[in-house]
Amino acid sequence: MSNSLYLKPLRFSAISNGQDLDKQDLGASISQYIELIIFTRYGEHRYNPEFGCEIWDMDFELIVSETIWEEKLRQSLLRSIKKFEKRIYDVDVGVTISEINKFYPLRNVSEIKKKVELEIRGKVSKTGEKYMFKTSLFLSPLSA
């Protein structure tokens, strides 16, 4: 069995040209898989409806308490990462929500978006080295 970690999306044209598929290191592979968890809605994965996270169900939810919203998302991500990404352990998830107001003078339009910053820390099972993944998402575009 090959231990190669292939870069996604797979470029099959390389195979037809006699080349190997592009590879990536372990950290990049873990990051790609965590992104897949984040961007997959519960029930979207045909063979495992538990794969994914709750962020897409929470996207247009009325946020009464940012702290509760952040904790709900944090717990959802933590559960999914612990369950599906076995290449890291001692996982800790940080979630911070903020509001971004952007004004477009040509259209005289103001957009308010929720910015969610995610930070995932852990240790790589194979080596014990520290692992960190950080990304930001913009949710719920409101225009006025």
C-alpha positions as CSV (number, residue, x, y, z in Angstrom):
1,M,0.0,0.0,0.0
2,S,1.3,3.4,-1.0
3,N,1.8,6.1,1.7
4,S,1.7,8.9,-0.9
5,L,-0.5,11.9,0.0
6,Y,-1.9,13.3,-3.3
7,L,-2.7,16.9,-3.8
8,K,-6.3,17.6,-4.5
9,P,-8.0,18.1,-6.9
10,L,-6.4,15.2,-8.7
11,R,-5.1,16.1,-12.1
12,F,-5.6,12.9,-14.1
13,S,-4.2,14.5,-17.2
14,A,-0.7,14.0,-15.7
15,I,-1.2,10.2,-15.7
16,S,-2.2,10.2,-19.4
17,N,1.1,12.1,-20.0
18,G,3.1,9.5,-18.2
19,Q,3.6,11.6,-15.1
20,D,2.8,10.9,-11.5
21,L,0.1,12.8,-9.6
22,D,1.3,15.8,-7.5
23,K,2.0,14.9,-3.9
24,Q,1.8,17.0,-0.7
25,D,3.2,16.7,2.8
26,L,1.3,15.4,5.9
27,G,0.5,18.8,7.3
28,A,-1.0,20.0,4.0
29,S,-3.0,16.8,3.7
30,I,-4.4,17.2,7.2
31,S,-5.3,20.9,6.5
32,Q,-7.1,19.8,3.3
33,Y,-9.1,17.2,5.2
34,I,-10.0,19.7,7.9
35,E,-11.2,22.1,5.2
36,L,-13.3,19.3,3.8
37,I,-14.9,18.8,7.2
38,I,-15.6,22.5,7.6
39,F,-17.1,22.9,4.1
40,T,-19.3,19.7,4.3
41,R,-22.8,20.0,5.8
42,Y,-24.1,17.2,8.0
43,G,-26.0,14.7,5.8
44,E,-24.2,15.9,2.6
45,H,-21.8,13.0,2.5
46,R,-23.7,10.1,0.9
47,Y,-21.9,7.3,2.8
48,N,-21.6,8.9,6.2
49,P,-24.2,11.5,7.1
50,E,-22.3,12.3,10.3
51,F,-19.3,13.7,8.3
52,G,-19.0,17.5,8.3
53,C,-19.9,20.3,10.7
54,E,-22.8,22.4,11.8
55,I,-21.6,25.7,10.4
56,W,-23.9,25.5,7.4
57,D,-27.0,24.9,9.6
58,M,-26.0,27.9,11.7
59,D,-25.2,30.3,8.8
60,F,-28.4,32.3,8.7
61,E,-29.4,31.6,12.3
62,L,-30.3,34.7,14.3
63,I,-27.3,35.1,16.7
64,V,-28.7,36.0,20.1
65,S,-25.4,35.3,21.9
66,E,-22.1,35.3,20.0
67,T,-20.5,33.3,22.8
68,I,-23.1,30.5,22.6
69,W,-22.9,30.5,18.7
70,E,-19.1,30.3,18.9
71,E,-19.2,27.5,21.4
72,K,-21.8,25.5,19.4
73,L,-19.6,25.7,16.3
74,R,-16.5,24.9,18.3
75,Q,-18.0,21.8,19.8
76,S,-19.3,20.7,16.3
77,L,-15.9,21.1,14.8
78,L,-14.1,19.5,17.7
79,R,-16.4,16.4,17.6
80,S,-15.9,16.0,13.8
81,I,-12.2,16.5,13.8
82,K,-11.7,14.0,16.7
83,K,-13.9,11.5,15.0
84,F,-12.7,11.8,11.4
85,E,-9.1,13.2,11.4
86,K,-7.1,10.5,13.3
87,R,-3.8,11.9,12.1
88,I,-3.8,14.5,14.9
89,Y,-4.5,14.3,18.6
90,D,-4.8,16.8,21.6
91,V,-7.1,18.8,19.3
92,D,-8.2,22.3,20.4
93,V,-10.5,24.5,18.3
94,G,-10.8,28.2,18.6
95,V,-13.7,30.2,17.1
96,T,-14.0,33.9,17.0
97,I,-16.9,35.8,15.3
98,S,-16.7,39.5,14.3
99,E,-18.7,41.8,12.1
100,I,-17.3,43.4,9.0
101,N,-19.0,46.4,7.4
102,K,-18.0,47.2,3.9
103,F,-19.4,50.2,2.0
104,Y,-19.4,50.3,-1.9
105,P,-19.7,54.0,-2.8
106,L,-20.4,53.5,-6.5
107,R,-23.5,51.4,-5.7
108,N,-24.2,53.3,-2.5
109,V,-24.5,49.9,-0.7
110,S,-23.3,48.8,2.6
111,E,-22.8,45.1,3.3
112,I,-22.5,43.6,6.8
113,K,-20.9,40.2,7.0
114,K,-20.1,37.9,9.9
115,K,-16.4,36.9,9.8
116,V,-15.7,33.6,11.6
117,E,-12.1,32.9,12.4
118,L,-11.2,29.3,13.0
119,E,-8.0,28.0,14.6
120,I,-7.3,24.4,15.1
121,R,-4.3,23.2,17.1
122,G,-3.1,19.7,17.8
123,K,-0.2,17.3,17.5
124,V,0.6,15.1,14.6
125,S,0.1,11.4,15.6
126,K,3.0,10.1,13.5
127,T,5.7,12.6,14.7
128,G,4.3,14.3,17.8
129,E,5.1,17.7,16.3
130,K,2.7,20.6,16.7
131,Y,0.1,21.3,14.1
132,M,-1.9,24.4,13.5
133,F,-4.6,25.3,11.0
134,K,-6.1,28.8,10.6
135,T,-8.8,30.1,8.3
136,S,-11.5,32.7,8.1
137,L,-15.0,32.4,6.6
138,F,-17.6,35.1,5.8
139,L,-21.2,34.3,6.5
140,S,-24.6,35.8,6.2
141,P,-24.3,38.7,3.7
142,L,-26.6,41.5,4.6
143,S,-27.0,44.5,2.3
144,A,-28.5,47.9,3.0
